[in-house]
Amino acid sequence: MTEEPEYTEAGVPSFDYVRDRIENRIATAAGAGELPAEAAETASLDEQMAERARVAKDKLAEIRRSLHPEQPPA
C-alpha cells in the first residue's frame, strides 16, 4: 500500500492531512489549558513541603534547647 501524499499536485491538502492538523491543534489547546492548573497544584505542594520543613526545623531547635538549656541557640 502506498502512502497518500499530504498535498495533491494542485497544492490542495488531503483530508487526512487536514484532520491530523486539526486534531493536533485541539490536543495542544487542551494541554495548554491543563498546564496552568497543574502548575498551581505543584506550587501549592511546594509551599506545603517548605512549610513542613520549616516547622520540623523549628521543632528540632526547640527539642535541642530543652535538652541543653545552658547553650545559646545556633
VEXLUMBA-429174 format. One record per residue: residue number from 1; residue in three letters; chain; x, y, z of N, C-alpha, C in turn. Coordinates in pm, 1 decimal, decimal comma, always signed. Layout:
// residues N
resi = NUM	resn = ALA	chain = A	n_east = X	n_north = Y	n_up = Z	ca_east = X	ca_north = Y	ca_up = Z	c_east = X	c_north = Y	c_up = Z
...
//
This chain:
// residues 74
resi = 1	resn = MET	chain = A	n_east = +85,6	n_north = -118,9	n_up = +0,0	ca_east = +0,0	ca_north = +0,0	ca_up = +0,0	c_east = +88,9	c_north = +123,5	c_up = +0,0
resi = 2	resn = THR	chain = A	n_east = +59,8	n_north = +217,6	n_up = -86,1	ca_east = +137,2	ca_north = +341,1	ca_up = -93,0	c_east = +71,9	c_north = +445,7	c_up = -5,2
resi = 3	resn = GLU	chain = A	n_east = +156,5	n_north = +527,9	n_up = +54,3	ca_east = +105,8	ca_north = +630,9	ca_up = +143,4	c_east = +55,2	c_north = +749,1	c_up = +61,4
resi = 4	resn = GLU	chain = A	n_east = -57,9	n_north = +801,0	n_up = +102,4	ca_east = -117,6	ca_north = +913,3	ca_up = +31,3	c_east = -37,2	c_north = +1039,9	c_up = +60,5
resi = 5	resn = PRO	chain = A	n_east = -6,2	n_north = +1119,5	n_up = -42,3	ca_east = +71,5	ca_north = +1242,3	ca_up = -18,5	c_east = -11,3	c_north = +1344,4	c_up = +59,2
resi = 6	resn = GLU	chain = A	n_east = +58,1	n_north = +1434,6	n_up = +129,4	ca_east = -11,1	ca_north = +1535,9	ca_up = +209,1	c_east = -82,9	c_north = +1638,7	c_up = +121,0
resi = 7	resn = TYR	chain = A	n_east = -24,9	n_north = +1667,2	n_up = +4,2	ca_east = -83,4	ca_north = +1764,3	ca_up = -87,6	c_east = -96,5	c_north = +1700,9	c_up = -225,5
resi = 8	resn = THR	chain = A	n_east = -198,2	n_north = +1743,5	n_up = -298,4	ca_east = -212,9	ca_north = +1698,9	ca_up = -437,6	c_east = -116,6	c_north = +1778,9	c_up = -524,7
resi = 9	resn = GLU	chain = A	n_east = -107,7	n_north = +1740,4	n_up = -648,5	ca_east = -21,4	ca_north = +1813,6	ca_up = -741,4	c_east = -66,8	c_north = +1958,0	c_up = -757,9
resi = 10	resn = ALA	chain = A	n_east = -196,1	n_north = +1982,3	n_up = -735,7	ca_east = -250,2	ca_north = +2118,0	ca_up = -747,3	c_east = -226,2	c_north = +2199,5	c_up = -620,0
resi = 11	resn = GLY	chain = A	n_east = -167,9	n_north = +2137,3	n_up = -515,8	ca_east = -138,9	ca_north = +2208,3	ca_up = -392,2	c_east = -250,1	c_north = +2205,5	c_up = -290,2
resi = 12	resn = VAL	chain = A	n_east = -347,3	n_north = +2116,2	n_up = -309,0	ca_east = -459,4	ca_north = +2105,0	ca_up = -216,0	c_east = -425,0	c_north = +1999,1	c_up = -111,1
resi = 13	resn = PRO	chain = A	n_east = -440,2	n_north = +2030,8	n_up = +17,3	ca_east = -407,9	ca_north = +1931,5	ca_up = +120,0	c_east = -508,3	c_north = +1817,4	c_up = +120,8
resi = 14	resn = SER	chain = A	n_east = -461,2	n_north = +1699,0	n_up = +157,8	ca_east = -550,6	ca_north = +1583,2	ca_up = +165,2	c_east = -638,1	c_north = +1593,0	c_up = +289,8
resi = 15	resn = PHE	chain = A	n_east = -747,8	n_north = +1519,1	n_up = +288,1	ca_east = -839,6	ca_north = +1518,2	ca_up = +401,3	c_east = -768,1	c_north = +1468,5	c_up = +526,9
resi = 16	resn = ASP	chain = A	n_east = -688,3	n_north = +1360,2	n_up = +516,4	ca_east = -617,4	ca_north = +1305,4	ca_up = +632,3	c_east = -520,0	c_north = +1407,4	c_up = +690,7
resi = 17	resn = TYR	chain = A	n_east = -451,8	n_north = +1480,1	n_up = +603,9	ca_east = -357,3	ca_north = +1581,1	ca_up = +649,8	c_east = -429,8	c_north = +1690,8	c_up = +728,0
resi = 18	resn = VAL	chain = A	n_east = -540,7	n_north = +1739,0	n_up = +675,4	ca_east = -617,9	ca_north = +1844,5	ca_up = +742,2	c_east = -672,4	c_north = +1793,4	c_up = +875,6
resi = 19	resn = ARG	chain = A	n_east = -726,1	n_north = +1671,7	n_up = +877,4	ca_east = -779,2	ca_north = +1613,5	ca_up = +1000,6	c_east = -669,6	c_north = +1601,5	c_up = +1106,7
resi = 20	resn = ASP	chain = A	n_east = -550,7	n_north = +1552,1	n_up = +1067,0	ca_east = -440,1	ca_north = +1539,2	ca_up = +1161,3	c_east = -399,0	c_north = +1674,2	c_up = +1218,3
resi = 21	resn = ARG	chain = A	n_east = -394,8	n_north = +1774,9	n_up = +1134,5	ca_east = -357,2	ca_north = +1909,3	ca_up = +1181,4	c_east = -459,3	c_north = +1962,3	c_up = +1282,0
resi = 22	resn = ILE	chain = A	n_east = -588,5	n_north = +1942,4	n_up = +1253,5	ca_east = -693,9	ca_north = +1988,7	ca_up = +1344,6	c_east = -685,5	c_north = +1913,4	c_up = +1477,2
resi = 23	resn = GLU	chain = A	n_east = -667,0	n_north = +1781,3	n_up = +1471,6	ca_east = -656,9	ca_north = +1702,5	ca_up = +1594,5	c_east = -536,0	c_north = +1745,2	c_up = +1677,9
resi = 24	resn = ASN	chain = A	n_east = -424,0	n_north = +1774,6	n_up = +1612,9	ca_east = -305,0	ca_north = +1820,5	ca_up = +1685,3	c_east = -329,5	c_north = +1955,2	c_up = +1752,5
resi = 25	resn = ARG	chain = A	n_east = -397,6	n_north = +2043,6	n_up = +1684,5	ca_east = -426,7	ca_north = +2174,6	ca_up = +1744,0	c_east = -521,6	c_north = +2161,3	c_up = +1862,8
resi = 26	resn = ILE	chain = A	n_east = -619,5	n_north = +2073,8	n_up = +1851,5	ca_east = -711,9	ca_north = +2052,0	ca_up = +1963,1	c_east = -637,1	c_north = +1995,4	c_up = +2082,9
resi = 27	resn = ALA	chain = A	n_east = -550,2	n_north = +1897,5	n_up = +2058,4	ca_east = -473,1	ca_north = +1837,3	ca_up = +2167,4	c_east = -380,1	c_north = +1940,0	c_up = +2231,3
resi = 28	resn = THR	chain = A	n_east = -319,1	n_north = +2024,4	n_up = +2150,3	ca_east = -230,2	ca_north = +2128,8	ca_up = +2204,0	c_east = -307,9	c_north = +2227,4	c_up = +2288,8
resi = 29	resn = ALA	chain = A	n_east = -424,3	n_north = +2268,2	n_up = +2242,4	ca_east = -506,1	ca_north = +2363,6	ca_up = +2317,5	c_east = -553,1	c_north = +2302,3	c_up = +2449,3
resi = 30	resn = ALA	chain = A	n_east = -592,7	n_north = +2176,7	n_up = +2446,3	ca_east = -637,6	ca_north = +2109,9	ca_up = +2568,7	c_east = -522,0	c_north = +2098,4	c_up = +2667,9
resi = 31	resn = GLY	chain = A	n_east = -405,1	n_north = +2063,2	n_up = +2618,2	ca_east = -288,7	ca_north = +2052,2	ca_up = +2705,5	c_east = -249,5	c_north = +2185,5	c_up = +2764,6
resi = 32	resn = ALA	chain = A	n_east = -258,4	n_north = +2292,1	n_up = +2684,7	ca_east = -224,2	ca_north = +2425,6	ca_up = +2733,5	c_east = -320,3	c_north = +2469,4	c_up = +2843,5
resi = 33	resn = GLY	chain = A	n_east = -443,8	n_north = +2425,3	n_up = +2835,6	ca_east = -540,7	ca_north = +2457,8	ca_up = +2940,8	c_east = -515,9	c_north = +2380,5	c_up = +3068,4
resi = 34	resn = GLU	chain = A	n_east = -461,4	n_north = +2260,9	n_up = +3057,8	ca_east = -435,5	ca_north = +2178,3	ca_up = +3175,9	c_east = -308,4	c_north = +2220,2	c_up = +3249,1
resi = 35	resn = LEU	chain = A	n_east = -210,4	n_north = +2269,6	n_up = +3177,7	ca_east = -81,8	ca_north = +2303,6	ca_up = +3239,1	c_east = -91,9	c_north = +2407,2	c_up = +3351,2
resi = 36	resn = PRO	chain = A	n_east = -162,8	n_north = +2519,0	n_up = +3333,5	ca_east = -169,7	ca_north = +2615,7	ca_up = +3444,1	c_east = -233,7	c_north = +2557,1	c_up = +3569,8
resi = 37	resn = ALA	chain = A	n_east = -335,1	n_north = +2472,7	n_up = +3552,6	ca_east = -399,1	ca_north = +2411,4	ca_up = +3669,1	c_east = -301,7	c_north = +2320,2	c_up = +3741,6
resi = 38	resn = GLU	chain = A	n_east = -224,5	n_north = +2241,0	n_up = +3668,1	ca_east = -126,7	ca_north = +2152,5	ca_up = +3729,8	c_east = -14,2	c_north = +2231,7	c_up = +3793,8
resi = 39	resn = ALA	chain = A	n_east = +25,8	n_north = +2342,3	n_up = +3731,6	ca_east = +132,2	ca_north = +2425,9	ca_up = +3787,2	c_east = +87,7	c_north = +2486,3	c_up = +3920,0
resi = 40	resn = ALA	chain = A	n_east = -39,3	n_north = +2525,9	n_up = +3929,2	ca_east = -90,5	ca_north = +2581,2	ca_up = +4055,0	c_east = -89,5	c_north = +2474,6	c_up = +4163,7
resi = 41	resn = GLU	chain = A	n_east = -126,9	n_north = +2352,3	n_up = +4129,5	ca_east = -124,5	ca_north = +2243,5	ca_up = +4227,5	c_east = +18,1	c_north = +2215,1	c_up = +4272,8
resi = 42	resn = THR	chain = A	n_east = +111,7	n_north = +2215,4	n_up = +4180,6	ca_east = +251,6	ca_north = +2189,5	ca_up = +4213,3	c_east = +305,6	c_north = +2298,7	c_up = +4303,7
resi = 43	resn = ALA	chain = A	n_east = +272,4	n_north = +2424,0	n_up = +4273,7	ca_east = +318,5	ca_north = +2534,7	ca_up = +4357,6	c_east = +263,0	c_north = +2519,3	c_up = +4498,0
resi = 44	resn = SER	chain = A	n_east = +138,0	n_north = +2481,0	n_up = +4508,2	ca_east = +76,4	ca_north = +2461,0	ca_up = +4638,6	c_east = +147,6	c_north = +2349,7	c_up = +4714,3
resi = 45	resn = LEU	chain = A	n_east = +180,7	n_north = +2240,4	n_up = +4646,9	ca_east = +252,1	ca_north = +2130,4	ca_up = +4711,0	c_east = +391,2	c_north = +2173,9	c_up = +4754,2
resi = 46	resn = ASP	chain = A	n_east = +459,0	n_north = +2252,8	n_up = +4671,6	ca_east = +591,2	ca_north = +2303,4	ca_up = +4707,4	c_east = +583,5	c_north = +2391,0	c_up = +4831,6
resi = 47	resn = GLU	chain = A	n_east = +481,3	n_north = +2474,6	n_up = +4838,4	ca_east = +463,0	ca_north = +2560,3	ca_up = +4955,6	c_east = +435,7	c_north = +2476,3	c_up = +5079,8
resi = 48	resn = GLN	chain = A	n_east = +353,9	n_north = +2372,6	n_up = +5067,2	ca_east = +325,5	ca_north = +2285,1	ca_up = +5180,9	c_east = +451,0	c_north = +2214,5	c_up = +5229,4
resi = 49	resn = MET	chain = A	n_east = +532,1	n_north = +2165,4	n_up = +5135,7	ca_east = +655,8	ca_north = +2096,5	ca_up = +5173,3	c_east = +753,0	c_north = +2192,9	c_up = +5241,0
resi = 50	resn = ALA	chain = A	n_east = +762,8	n_north = +2315,7	n_up = +5192,3	ca_east = +850,7	ca_north = +2415,4	ca_up = +5253,5	c_east = +803,1	c_north = +2449,0	c_up = +5394,7
resi = 51	resn = GLU	chain = A	n_east = +673,2	n_north = +2461,4	n_up = +5412,5	ca_east = +617,5	ca_north = +2489,9	ca_up = +5545,1	c_east = +644,2	c_north = +2374,2	c_up = +5640,8
resi = 52	resn = ARG	chain = A	n_east = +627,7	n_north = +2250,6	n_up = +5595,2	ca_east = +656,6	ca_north = +2134,8	ca_up = +5680,7	c_east = +803,0	c_north = +2130,2	c_up = +5720,3
resi = 53	resn = ALA	chain = A	n_east = +890,9	n_north = +2161,2	n_up = +5625,5	ca_east = +1034,9	ca_north = +2162,2	ca_up = +5655,2	c_east = +1067,4	c_north = +2269,4	c_up = +5758,6
resi = 54	resn = ARG	chain = A	n_east = +1005,2	n_north = +2387,0	n_up = +5745,9	ca_east = +1028,3	ca_north = +2494,4	ca_up = +5842,2	c_east = +979,1	c_north = +2455,4	c_up = +5980,7
resi = 55	resn = VAL	chain = A	n_east = +860,3	n_north = +2397,7	n_up = +5988,3	ca_east = +804,0	ca_north = +2354,5	ca_up = +6116,4	c_east = +891,8	c_north = +2245,8	c_up = +6179,3
resi = 56	resn = ALA	chain = A	n_east = +938,3	n_north = +2152,5	n_up = +6098,5	ca_east = +1025,0	ca_north = +2046,2	ca_up = +6150,0	c_east = +1155,2	c_north = +2103,5	c_up = +6204,0
resi = 57	resn = LYS	chain = A	n_east = +1213,1	n_north = +2198,6	n_up = +6133,7	ca_east = +1337,6	ca_north = +2261,8	ca_up = +6178,1	c_east = +1315,4	c_north = +2336,8	c_up = +6309,7
resi = 58	resn = ASP	chain = A	n_east = +1204,4	n_north = +2408,8	n_up = +6319,6	ca_east = +1172,7	ca_north = +2480,1	ca_up = +6443,4	c_east = +1152,4	c_north = +2383,5	c_up = +6559,9
resi = 59	resn = LYS	chain = A	n_east = +1084,8	n_north = +2272,6	n_up = +6534,6	ca_east = +1060,3	ca_north = +2173,5	ca_up = +6640,0	c_east = +1191,7	c_north = +2110,3	c_up = +6686,1
resi = 60	resn = LEU	chain = A	n_east = +1280,1	n_north = +2079,9	n_up = +6592,2	ca_east = +1410,0	ca_north = +2023,1	ca_up = +6627,3	c_east = +1490,5	c_north = +2121,8	c_up = +6711,6
resi = 61	resn = ALA	chain = A	n_east = +1488,0	n_north = +2248,3	n_up = +6675,7	ca_east = +1558,2	ca_north = +2350,6	ca_up = +6754,4	c_east = +1498,8	c_north = +2359,5	c_up = +6895,1
resi = 62	resn = GLU	chain = A	n_east = +1367,5	n_north = +2349,0	n_up = +6906,5	ca_east = +1301,1	ca_north = +2352,7	ca_up = +7037,3	c_east = +1344,0	c_north = +2233,9	c_up = +7122,8
resi = 63	resn = ILE	chain = A	n_east = +1350,0	n_north = +2116,2	n_up = +7063,9	ca_east = +1391,6	ca_north = +1995,8	ca_up = +7137,3	c_east = +1536,2	c_north = +2010,4	c_up = +7183,4
resi = 64	resn = ARG	chain = A	n_east = +1621,8	n_north = +2059,9	n_up = +7097,2	ca_east = +1762,7	ca_north = +2079,2	ca_up = +7134,5	c_east = +1776,5	c_north = +2179,9	c_up = +7248,6
resi = 65	resn = ARG	chain = A	n_east = +1699,6	n_north = +2287,2	n_up = +7245,0	ca_east = +1704,1	ca_north = +2386,0	ca_up = +7353,9	c_east = +1658,4	c_north = +2324,0	c_up = +7485,1
resi = 66	resn = SER	chain = A	n_east = +1556,9	n_north = +2236,8	n_up = +7479,3	ca_east = +1507,9	ca_north = +2175,9	ca_up = +7602,9	c_east = +1608,4	c_north = +2076,7	c_up = +7659,8
resi = 67	resn = LEU	chain = A	n_east = +1690,2	n_north = +2014,0	n_up = +7575,1	ca_east = +1791,0	ca_north = +1919,3	ca_up = +7623,2	c_east = +1914,4	c_north = +1989,8	c_up = +7677,8
resi = 68	resn = HIS	chain = A	n_east = +1948,4	n_north = +2102,9	n_up = +7622,2	ca_east = +2067,6	ca_north = +2177,1	ca_up = +7662,3	c_east = +2033,7	c_north = +2324,7	c_up = +7681,8
resi = 69	resn = PRO	chain = A	n_east = +1964,0	n_north = +2357,9	n_up = +7789,5	ca_east = +1918,8	ca_north = +2496,4	ca_up = +7807,9	c_east = +2033,0	c_north = +2595,5	c_up = +7830,0
resi = 70	resn = GLU	chain = A	n_east = +2150,5	n_north = +2547,2	n_up = +7871,9	ca_east = +2260,2	ca_north = +2639,1	ca_up = +7900,2	c_east = +2333,0	c_north = +2685,6	c_up = +7774,6
resi = 71	resn = GLN	chain = A	n_east = +2316,8	n_north = +2617,2	n_up = +7663,5	ca_east = +2385,7	ca_north = +2653,0	ca_up = +7540,0	c_east = +2303,0	c_north = +2757,2	c_up = +7462,5
resi = 72	resn = PRO	chain = A	n_east = +2371,4	n_north = +2857,4	n_up = +7404,7	ca_east = +2297,2	ca_north = +2954,9	ca_up = +7322,5	c_east = +2251,7	c_north = +2890,0	c_up = +7192,5
resi = 73	resn = PRO	chain = A	n_east = +2143,1	n_north = +2939,1	n_up = +7135,0	ca_east = +2093,9	ca_north = +2880,7	ca_up = +7008,3	c_east = +2194,3	c_north = +2904,1	c_up = +6897,2
resi = 74	resn = ALA	chain = A	n_east = +2201,3	n_north = +2809,3	n_up = +6804,8	ca_east = +2297,2	ca_north = +2817,7	ca_up = +6693,0	c_east = +2241,6	c_north = +2897,0	c_up = +6580,1
//
